[in-house]
């Protein structure tokens, strides 16, 4: 979806700093709850919208929700709403979730160059500053992300040039480095390589890395690549990404839904049937998230499964979600 930036999780450590307006809760949503009563889950929380974000050391929430549900619980913080407030997502482990086979962590010492790390570090800094200013537009039409923010866009163009000269190194780091941050940066950089089956296959493999940030960056790069069309989408196996919609990790669900939204554009009946049979539950939960940006990909997927015309689906706002859900019954 051109011009749309997906918000990224904040480090818990940052939440323990001085209380600023940006450290207030803007919304609270759940996933993985199945038949559990969401109102009761909210009642079990020791914080509410408008409160300060919970510190990492605060286990009260996890204990209270585990007591209510008897399941593993995970809290994810996501930045940011237009008013600077953070989104809180609370995940519950699904009892019958399909297994996700993550890769073993590599043991190699290969690293990206200091030049590449500087570009990527600058890009992180400039991108975060732009999001805080509300500048989050993005052009994905070339198959790689170019931000509206001039400073971040300049970093991305530097990364494009560097990666196309050092693609072999990027592929090695992604496949062999023991350092999670190195692999995460390599996954981001690989999205700017010359488009090729080798690039796409490496990103698909990295989408199941043992580290969540690596997975996030790899799936994000694949989603942007899909803007090119069938040349890319036909090389991505949809069946591998469906289990991500059941993950306890929020970014797996978010990015997995974005890729599957791209793969369902063709309305391939086999893919739509697979999603109806294997992922209707999590998609129903996600489409009801209070942030319309995060609910956009689930809306598109479910609307296609329900057989709603594409032009009408694109025009539908949050008020159209009940109709989509009715059509799926």
C-alpha positions in Angstrom: 0.0 0.0 0.0 2.0 3.0 -1.2 2.3 6.0 1.1 1.7 4.0 4.2 4.2 3.3 6.9 3.9 0.4 9.3 4.6 1.4 12.9 7.4 -0.5 14.6 7.7 -1.8 18.2 9.5 0.4 20.7 12.1 -1.1 23.0 10.7 -1.7 26.5 13.8 0.1 27.9 12.7 3.4 26.3 9.5 3.2 28.2 11.2 3.4 31.6 12.6 6.9 30.8 11.1 10.2 32.0 7.3 10.4 31.6 6.6 12.3 28.5 3.3 12.7 26.6 4.6 10.2 24.0 4.8 7.6 26.8 1.1 7.6 27.3 -1.2 4.8 26.1 -3.3 5.7 23.1 -5.1 2.4 22.5 -5.2 -1.1 23.8 -6.0 -4.1 21.6 -5.8 -7.9 21.9 -5.0 -10.8 19.7 -5.0 -14.6 20.0 -8.0 -14.5 22.4 -10.3 -16.8 20.5 -13.5 -17.3 22.4 -12.3 -15.4 25.5 -14.3 -12.4 26.7 -12.4 -9.2 25.7 -14.3 -7.1 28.2 -13.1 -9.4 31.0 -9.5 -9.2 29.6 -9.7 -5.4 29.7 -11.1 -5.5 33.3 -8.0 -7.5 34.3 -5.6 -4.9 33.2 -4.0 -2.6 35.8 -3.7 0.2 33.1 -6.1 1.9 30.7 -6.0 4.3 27.7 -4.4 7.6 28.8 -2.3 6.0 31.5 1.5 5.9 31.4 3.0 2.9 29.6 3.8 -0.1 31.9 7.5 -0.6 32.7 9.2 -3.8 31.6 9.6 -4.9 35.1 5.9 -4.7 35.7 4.6 -8.3 35.8 1.2 -7.5 37.2 -0.5 -7.4 33.9 0.9 -10.7 32.7 0.0 -12.4 36.0 -3.5 -11.0 36.0 -4.2 -12.0 32.4 -2.6 -15.5 32.9 -4.9 -15.9 35.9 -8.0 -15.0 33.7 -7.0 -17.0 30.6 -4.5 -19.7 31.8 -2.4 -18.9 28.8 1.0 -17.4 27.9 0.7 -13.6 27.5 2.8 -11.1 25.6 2.6 -7.3 25.7 3.9 -5.3 22.6 4.3 -1.5 22.5 4.0 0.1 19.0 4.8 3.7 18.1 2.9 5.9 17.4 -0.4 7.6 16.9 -0.6 11.1 15.5 -0.8 12.5 19.0 2.4 10.7 19.9 0.8 8.2 22.1 1.7 4.5 21.9 -0.4 1.5 20.9 -0.5 -1.4 23.3 -1.1 -4.9 21.9 -1.7 -7.8 24.2 -1.3 -11.2 22.7 -2.5 -14.5 24.1 -1.0 -17.8 23.0 -3.5 -19.8 20.9 -4.0 -23.3 22.2 -4.2 -24.9 18.8 -1.9 -22.5 16.8 -0.1 -24.2 13.9 3.6 -24.7 14.6 6.0 -22.1 13.1 9.3 -23.6 12.2 11.9 -20.8 12.9 15.4 -21.2 11.7 18.3 -22.1 14.0 20.5 -19.1 14.9 23.6 -19.0 12.8 27.1 -19.1 14.3 29.2 -17.1 11.9 31.2 -13.9 12.5 30.6 -12.2 9.2 29.6 -8.5 9.5 28.4 -5.6 7.4 30.9 -2.9 6.8 31.2 0.2 9.0 29.9 2.3 6.0 26.7 0.2 5.8 26.1 0.3 9.5 26.5 4.1 9.5 23.9 4.4 6.7 21.5 2.1 8.5 22.0 3.8 11.8 21.4 7.2 10.3 18.3 5.9 8.5 16.9 4.6 11.9 17.5 8.0 13.5 16.0 10.0 10.7 13.1 7.8 10.2 12.2 7.8 13.9 12.4 11.6 13.9 10.2 11.9 10.9 7.5 9.6 12.4 7.5 11.8 15.6 6.9 14.8 13.3 4.0 13.0 11.6 5.9 12.6 8.3 5.3 9.0 7.4 4.6 8.9 3.7 6.4 6.3 1.6 6.7 5.3 -2.1 7.0 1.6 -2.7 6.4 1.6 -6.4 9.9 0.6 -7.4 9.9 -2.5 -5.1 11.9 -0.8 -2.3 10.8 1.9 0.2 11.6 5.5 -0.4 10.4 7.8 2.4 8.7 11.1 2.0 11.1 12.5 4.6 14.1 13.9 2.7 16.8 12.9 5.2 15.5 9.3 5.5 15.1 9.1 1.7 18.7 10.2 1.2 19.8 7.4 3.6 17.7 4.9 1.6 19.3 5.9 -1.7 22.8 5.5 -0.1 21.7 2.1 1.1 20.5 1.2 -2.4 23.8 2.1 -3.9 25.9 0.4 -1.2 23.8 -2.8 -1.3 23.9 -3.2 -5.0 27.7 -3.2 -4.8 27.9 -5.6 -1.9 24.9 -7.9 -2.3 27.0 -11.0 -1.7 28.1 -9.7 1.7 24.5 -8.8 2.6 23.4 -12.4 1.7 26.2 -13.9 3.8 25.5 -11.8 6.8 21.8 -12.6 6.6 22.5 -16.4 6.4 25.5 -16.7 8.6 25.9 -14.0 11.2 25.3 -14.9 14.8 24.5 -11.3 15.7 20.8 -10.6 15.5 21.2 -6.9 14.8 23.6 -7.7 11.9 21.0 -10.0 10.4 18.2 -7.5 10.9 20.2 -4.8 9.1 21.1 -7.2 6.4 17.4 -8.1 5.9 16.5 -4.4 5.5 19.4 -3.8 3.1 18.5 -6.8 1.0 15.2 -5.2 0.1 17.3 -2.6 -1.9 19.3 -5.2 -3.9 18.7 -5.8 -7.6 15.5 -7.7 -7.9 16.2 -11.4 -8.4 15.0 -14.9 -7.4 18.0 -15.2 -5.1 17.0 -12.0 -3.3 13.4 -13.1 -2.9 14.4 -16.6 -1.8 16.8 -15.2 0.9 14.1 -12.9 2.2 11.5 -15.7 2.4 14.1 -17.8 4.4 14.8 -14.8 6.7 11.1 -14.4 7.3 11.4 -17.4 9.6 14.6 -16.3 11.4 14.9 -17.1 15.1 14.9 -13.3 15.9 11.7 -11.3 15.7 13.3 -8.1 14.3 15.0 -10.0 11.5 11.7 -11.6 10.6 10.0 -8.2 10.8 12.5 -6.6 8.4 12.6 -9.5 6.0 8.8 -9.7 5.7 8.5 -6.0 5.4 11.0 -6.0 2.5 9.0 -8.8 0.8 5.8 -6.8 1.2 7.3 -3.8 -0.5 8.8 -5.9 -3.2 5.3 -7.2 -3.9 4.4 -3.7 -5.2 6.1 -4.8 -8.5 3.4 -7.4 -9.1 3.2 -11.0 -10.2 6.9 -11.1 -11.1 7.5 -11.1 -7.3 4.3 -12.6 -5.8 4.5 -15.8 -7.8 7.8 -16.5 -6.1 6.4 -16.2 -2.5 4.8 -19.3 -1.1 1.6 -18.1 0.7 1.2 -21.3 2.7 4.5 -20.6 4.6 3.2 -17.2 5.8 -0.2 -18.3 7.1 1.1 -19.6 10.4 2.6 -16.1 11.2 -1.0 -14.9 11.6 -1.2 -17.2 14.7 2.1 -16.1 16.2 2.3 -14.7 19.8 4.6 -12.0 18.4 2.7 -9.0 17.1 5.1 -8.1 14.3 4.7 -11.6 12.9 1.0 -11.1 12.6 1.3 -7.5 11.3 3.9 -8.1 8.6 2.5 -11.6 7.7 -0.9 -9.9 7.0 0.8 -7.3 4.8 2.4 -10.0 2.6 -0.8 -12.0 2.4 -2.7 -8.9 1.5 -0.4 -8.5 -1.5 -0.6 -12.2 -2.4 -4.4 -12.1 -2.4 -4.7 -9.3 -4.8 -5.0 -11.8 -7.6 -7.9 -13.5 -5.7 -6.4 -16.9 -6.3 -9.2 -19.2 -5.1 -6.7 -21.7 -3.6 -5.1 -19.0 -1.4 -8.4 -17.5 -0.4 -9.7 -21.0 0.6 -6.5 -21.6 2.6 -7.0 -18.4 4.5 -10.7 -19.1 5.2 -9.8 -22.6 6.4 -6.7 -21.8 8.4 -6.7 -18.1 9.5 -10.2 -16.8 9.8 -10.0 -16.5 13.5 -6.9 -14.3 13.8 -7.9 -12.2 10.8 -11.3 -11.5 12.5 -9.5 -10.3 15.6 -7.0 -8.2 13.7 -9.6 -6.4 11.5 -11.2 -5.1 14.6 -8.1 -3.5 16.0 -8.8 0.2 16.8 -5.9 1.4 14.6 -7.3 1.4 11.1 -3.8 1.3 9.6 -3.0 -1.9 11.3 -6.4 -3.3 10.5 -6.1 -2.4 6.8 -4.3 -5.6 5.5 -6.7 -8.0 7.4 -9.6 -5.9 6.0 -8.4 -6.5 2.5 -7.8 -10.1 3.0 -11.1 -10.8 4.6 -13.0 -8.7 2.1 -11.5 -10.8 -0.7 -12.3 -14.0 1.1 -15.9 -12.7 1.5 -16.0 -11.9 -2.3 -16.5 -8.2 -1.9 -15.6 -6.2 -5.1 -12.1 -4.7 -4.9 -13.1 -1.1 -5.7 -15.7 -1.2 -3.0 -13.4 -2.8 -0.5 -10.8 -0.1 -1.1 -13.3 2.5 -0.2 -14.5 0.8 3.0 -13.5 2.4 6.2 -13.9 1.0 9.7 -17.6 1.3 9.5 -17.6 -1.4 6.8 -16.0 -4.0 9.0 -19.3 -5.4 10.4 -20.5 -6.0 6.9 -17.3 -7.9 6.0 -17.7 -10.0 9.1 -21.3 -10.8 8.3 -20.4 -11.9 4.8 -18.0 -14.4 6.3 -20.6 -16.2 8.5 
